[in-house]
């Protein structure tokens, strides 16, 4: 991995989906600095904003806050058991 390769975080996907940090802040009616703190990892995305962000951006609540919503899961077609899904 070189210096220009960066991992895109779930909150960055959401920010990009709505057109930037300022746009997400306006949609959620929060200060842009708060969105910046979410983006940098200084603060986790507040739980009460997760469902709104998911609805606006299609970034899963499971990606945004797996510590609250758990890992996304689906039935395994071979066994019928519920198994965790890795979110890319």
C-alpha positions, 0 to 999 in steps of 0.5 A: 500500500502506498502513501496515496492509498487511503481506506474509505471509512463508512462515514466518508462514504456517507459524506461523499454520497451527499456531496460533502461535510457541509451538506451532511451537516446541513441535512442533519442540522449539526455543526460542520465541525461535528461532521469533521470530528466524525470523519477524522475519528475524533468522535463516533457518529452519534447514535441518534443520527445513524438512521437518518444517515443510513436513509439519506446515503444508503450506508448501512447502520451496521457499517457506521456503528457496528458497536451499537447495531452489530454486524450485518447478517444474512442467511447462508444459502447452504445451511440456512444459518444466519452468518455475519456479512463482511461489508466492503 
